[in-house]
């Protein structure tokens, strides 16, 4: 859980979001998210993890794939597409 929340925090920061803005995007109460990110809640529901993935603008499997660097995942999808297109970006 600690590893997951470290990843979510890194993604949140890479997206330039405060805890409050990220919680709102995830559909979570700010204080609840704050407790989760700080590690004070070690047993969160699966639905909460799904909301965290959605707030990061990624699929659940992407969030849980710890082999993928968080900074790359946090890039704007349009920017990623430009980088992937030869001769652009």
PyMOL commands that place a pseudoatom at each C-alpha (Angstrom):
pseudoatom trace, name=CA, resn=UNK, resi=1, chain=A, elem=C, hetatm=0, pos=[0.000, 0.000, 0.000]
pseudoatom trace, name=CA, resn=UNK, resi=2, chain=A, elem=C, hetatm=0, pos=[2.837, 2.375, 0.836]
pseudoatom trace, name=CA, resn=UNK, resi=3, chain=A, elem=C, hetatm=0, pos=[4.370, 1.779, -2.597]
pseudoatom trace, name=CA, resn=UNK, resi=4, chain=A, elem=C, hetatm=0, pos=[1.047, 2.482, -4.313]
pseudoatom trace, name=CA, resn=UNK, resi=5, chain=A, elem=C, hetatm=0, pos=[0.470, 5.708, -2.420]
pseudoatom trace, name=CA, resn=UNK, resi=6, chain=A, elem=C, hetatm=0, pos=[4.008, 6.902, -3.101]
pseudoatom trace, name=CA, resn=UNK, resi=7, chain=A, elem=C, hetatm=0, pos=[3.278, 6.325, -6.787]
pseudoatom trace, name=CA, resn=UNK, resi=8, chain=A, elem=C, hetatm=0, pos=[-0.062, 8.150, -6.610]
pseudoatom trace, name=CA, resn=UNK, resi=9, chain=A, elem=C, hetatm=0, pos=[1.576, 11.098, -4.831]
pseudoatom trace, name=CA, resn=UNK, resi=10, chain=A, elem=C, hetatm=0, pos=[4.290, 11.256, -7.503]
pseudoatom trace, name=CA, resn=UNK, resi=11, chain=A, elem=C, hetatm=0, pos=[1.642, 11.182, -10.237]
pseudoatom trace, name=CA, resn=UNK, resi=12, chain=A, elem=C, hetatm=0, pos=[-0.444, 13.826, -8.479]
pseudoatom trace, name=CA, resn=UNK, resi=13, chain=A, elem=C, hetatm=0, pos=[2.556, 16.108, -8.213]
pseudoatom trace, name=CA, resn=UNK, resi=14, chain=A, elem=C, hetatm=0, pos=[3.566, 15.448, -11.838]
pseudoatom trace, name=CA, resn=UNK, resi=15, chain=A, elem=C, hetatm=0, pos=[0.053, 16.486, -12.854]
pseudoatom trace, name=CA, resn=UNK, resi=16, chain=A, elem=C, hetatm=0, pos=[0.534, 19.693, -10.888]
pseudoatom trace, name=CA, resn=UNK, resi=17, chain=A, elem=C, hetatm=0, pos=[-2.437, 19.034, -8.619]
pseudoatom trace, name=CA, resn=UNK, resi=18, chain=A, elem=C, hetatm=0, pos=[-2.834, 19.839, -4.948]
pseudoatom trace, name=CA, resn=UNK, resi=19, chain=A, elem=C, hetatm=0, pos=[-4.191, 17.126, -2.674]
pseudoatom trace, name=CA, resn=UNK, resi=20, chain=A, elem=C, hetatm=0, pos=[-7.509, 18.949, -2.630]
pseudoatom trace, name=CA, resn=UNK, resi=21, chain=A, elem=C, hetatm=0, pos=[-7.756, 19.241, -6.424]
pseudoatom trace, name=CA, resn=UNK, resi=22, chain=A, elem=C, hetatm=0, pos=[-6.733, 15.612, -6.875]
pseudoatom trace, name=CA, resn=UNK, resi=23, chain=A, elem=C, hetatm=0, pos=[-9.294, 14.430, -4.310]
pseudoatom trace, name=CA, resn=UNK, resi=24, chain=A, elem=C, hetatm=0, pos=[-11.995, 16.378, -6.124]
pseudoatom trace, name=CA, resn=UNK, resi=25, chain=A, elem=C, hetatm=0, pos=[-10.947, 14.869, -9.459]
pseudoatom trace, name=CA, resn=UNK, resi=26, chain=A, elem=C, hetatm=0, pos=[-11.064, 11.405, -7.884]
pseudoatom trace, name=CA, resn=UNK, resi=27, chain=A, elem=C, hetatm=0, pos=[-14.470, 11.986, -6.322]
pseudoatom trace, name=CA, resn=UNK, resi=28, chain=A, elem=C, hetatm=0, pos=[-13.088, 11.590, -2.814]
pseudoatom trace, name=CA, resn=UNK, resi=29, chain=A, elem=C, hetatm=0, pos=[-13.404, 13.801, 0.228]
pseudoatom trace, name=CA, resn=UNK, resi=30, chain=A, elem=C, hetatm=0, pos=[-10.239, 15.830, 0.738]
pseudoatom trace, name=CA, resn=UNK, resi=31, chain=A, elem=C, hetatm=0, pos=[-9.593, 14.661, 4.319]
pseudoatom trace, name=CA, resn=UNK, resi=32, chain=A, elem=C, hetatm=0, pos=[-10.063, 11.024, 3.292]
pseudoatom trace, name=CA, resn=UNK, resi=33, chain=A, elem=C, hetatm=0, pos=[-7.607, 11.358, 0.422]
pseudoatom trace, name=CA, resn=UNK, resi=34, chain=A, elem=C, hetatm=0, pos=[-5.154, 13.210, 2.644]
pseudoatom trace, name=CA, resn=UNK, resi=35, chain=A, elem=C, hetatm=0, pos=[-5.247, 10.327, 5.144]
pseudoatom trace, name=CA, resn=UNK, resi=36, chain=A, elem=C, hetatm=0, pos=[-4.811, 7.742, 2.388]
pseudoatom trace, name=CA, resn=UNK, resi=37, chain=A, elem=C, hetatm=0, pos=[-1.841, 9.544, 0.819]
pseudoatom trace, name=CA, resn=UNK, resi=38, chain=A, elem=C, hetatm=0, pos=[-0.207, 10.009, 4.227]
pseudoatom trace, name=CA, resn=UNK, resi=39, chain=A, elem=C, hetatm=0, pos=[-0.554, 6.294, 4.939]
pseudoatom trace, name=CA, resn=UNK, resi=40, chain=A, elem=C, hetatm=0, pos=[-2.895, 6.713, 7.889]
pseudoatom trace, name=CA, resn=UNK, resi=41, chain=A, elem=C, hetatm=0, pos=[-5.452, 4.499, 6.119]
pseudoatom trace, name=CA, resn=UNK, resi=42, chain=A, elem=C, hetatm=0, pos=[-3.825, 1.223, 5.162]
pseudoatom trace, name=CA, resn=UNK, resi=43, chain=A, elem=C, hetatm=0, pos=[-6.971, -0.646, 4.178]
pseudoatom trace, name=CA, resn=UNK, resi=44, chain=A, elem=C, hetatm=0, pos=[-8.723, 1.205, 1.371]
pseudoatom trace, name=CA, resn=UNK, resi=45, chain=A, elem=C, hetatm=0, pos=[-11.462, -0.182, -0.825]
pseudoatom trace, name=CA, resn=UNK, resi=46, chain=A, elem=C, hetatm=0, pos=[-10.793, -1.397, -4.337]
pseudoatom trace, name=CA, resn=UNK, resi=47, chain=A, elem=C, hetatm=0, pos=[-13.255, 1.231, -5.587]
pseudoatom trace, name=CA, resn=UNK, resi=48, chain=A, elem=C, hetatm=0, pos=[-11.010, 3.904, -4.081]
pseudoatom trace, name=CA, resn=UNK, resi=49, chain=A, elem=C, hetatm=0, pos=[-8.002, 2.555, -5.983]
pseudoatom trace, name=CA, resn=UNK, resi=50, chain=A, elem=C, hetatm=0, pos=[-10.097, 2.678, -9.168]
pseudoatom trace, name=CA, resn=UNK, resi=51, chain=A, elem=C, hetatm=0, pos=[-10.945, 6.319, -8.437]
pseudoatom trace, name=CA, resn=UNK, resi=52, chain=A, elem=C, hetatm=0, pos=[-7.262, 7.105, -7.899]
pseudoatom trace, name=CA, resn=UNK, resi=53, chain=A, elem=C, hetatm=0, pos=[-6.410, 5.585, -11.283]
pseudoatom trace, name=CA, resn=UNK, resi=54, chain=A, elem=C, hetatm=0, pos=[-9.156, 7.602, -12.950]
pseudoatom trace, name=CA, resn=UNK, resi=55, chain=A, elem=C, hetatm=0, pos=[-7.908, 10.797, -11.288]
pseudoatom trace, name=CA, resn=UNK, resi=56, chain=A, elem=C, hetatm=0, pos=[-4.444, 10.036, -12.684]
pseudoatom trace, name=CA, resn=UNK, resi=57, chain=A, elem=C, hetatm=0, pos=[-6.112, 9.645, -16.098]
pseudoatom trace, name=CA, resn=UNK, resi=58, chain=A, elem=C, hetatm=0, pos=[-4.966, 6.079, -16.499]
pseudoatom trace, name=CA, resn=UNK, resi=59, chain=A, elem=C, hetatm=0, pos=[-6.319, 2.576, -16.454]
pseudoatom trace, name=CA, resn=UNK, resi=60, chain=A, elem=C, hetatm=0, pos=[-6.099, 0.630, -13.219]
pseudoatom trace, name=CA, resn=UNK, resi=61, chain=A, elem=C, hetatm=0, pos=[-3.505, -1.765, -14.639]
pseudoatom trace, name=CA, resn=UNK, resi=62, chain=A, elem=C, hetatm=0, pos=[-1.274, 1.212, -15.535]
pseudoatom trace, name=CA, resn=UNK, resi=63, chain=A, elem=C, hetatm=0, pos=[-1.425, 2.565, -12.006]
pseudoatom trace, name=CA, resn=UNK, resi=64, chain=A, elem=C, hetatm=0, pos=[-0.601, -0.841, -10.560]
pseudoatom trace, name=CA, resn=UNK, resi=65, chain=A, elem=C, hetatm=0, pos=[2.250, -1.536, -13.011]
pseudoatom trace, name=CA, resn=UNK, resi=66, chain=A, elem=C, hetatm=0, pos=[5.162, -0.448, -10.849]
pseudoatom trace, name=CA, resn=UNK, resi=67, chain=A, elem=C, hetatm=0, pos=[7.630, -1.159, -13.680]
pseudoatom trace, name=CA, resn=UNK, resi=68, chain=A, elem=C, hetatm=0, pos=[6.339, 1.881, -15.629]
pseudoatom trace, name=CA, resn=UNK, resi=69, chain=A, elem=C, hetatm=0, pos=[7.857, 5.196, -14.534]
pseudoatom trace, name=CA, resn=UNK, resi=70, chain=A, elem=C, hetatm=0, pos=[5.240, 7.474, -12.984]
pseudoatom trace, name=CA, resn=UNK, resi=71, chain=A, elem=C, hetatm=0, pos=[6.495, 10.635, -14.703]
pseudoatom trace, name=CA, resn=UNK, resi=72, chain=A, elem=C, hetatm=0, pos=[5.912, 9.154, -18.166]
pseudoatom trace, name=CA, resn=UNK, resi=73, chain=A, elem=C, hetatm=0, pos=[2.416, 8.026, -17.220]
pseudoatom trace, name=CA, resn=UNK, resi=74, chain=A, elem=C, hetatm=0, pos=[1.520, 11.495, -15.979]
pseudoatom trace, name=CA, resn=UNK, resi=75, chain=A, elem=C, hetatm=0, pos=[2.255, 13.154, -19.326]
pseudoatom trace, name=CA, resn=UNK, resi=76, chain=A, elem=C, hetatm=0, pos=[-0.622, 14.689, -21.218]
pseudoatom trace, name=CA, resn=UNK, resi=77, chain=A, elem=C, hetatm=0, pos=[-2.001, 12.031, -23.633]
pseudoatom trace, name=CA, resn=UNK, resi=78, chain=A, elem=C, hetatm=0, pos=[-1.914, 14.524, -26.533]
pseudoatom trace, name=CA, resn=UNK, resi=79, chain=A, elem=C, hetatm=0, pos=[1.739, 15.276, -25.798]
pseudoatom trace, name=CA, resn=UNK, resi=80, chain=A, elem=C, hetatm=0, pos=[2.535, 11.540, -25.714]
pseudoatom trace, name=CA, resn=UNK, resi=81, chain=A, elem=C, hetatm=0, pos=[0.849, 11.117, -29.106]
pseudoatom trace, name=CA, resn=UNK, resi=82, chain=A, elem=C, hetatm=0, pos=[2.945, 13.907, -30.601]
pseudoatom trace, name=CA, resn=UNK, resi=83, chain=A, elem=C, hetatm=0, pos=[6.150, 12.309, -29.319]
pseudoatom trace, name=CA, resn=UNK, resi=84, chain=A, elem=C, hetatm=0, pos=[5.112, 8.967, -30.794]
pseudoatom trace, name=CA, resn=UNK, resi=85, chain=A, elem=C, hetatm=0, pos=[4.394, 10.471, -34.234]
pseudoatom trace, name=CA, resn=UNK, resi=86, chain=A, elem=C, hetatm=0, pos=[7.520, 10.600, -36.440]
pseudoatom trace, name=CA, resn=UNK, resi=87, chain=A, elem=C, hetatm=0, pos=[8.483, 14.132, -37.446]
pseudoatom trace, name=CA, resn=UNK, resi=88, chain=A, elem=C, hetatm=0, pos=[6.355, 15.799, -34.761]
pseudoatom trace, name=CA, resn=UNK, resi=89, chain=A, elem=C, hetatm=0, pos=[6.969, 17.069, -31.235]
for i in range(1, 89): cmd.bond("trace and resi %d" % i, "trace and resi %d" % (i + 1))
show_as sticks, trace
zoom trace
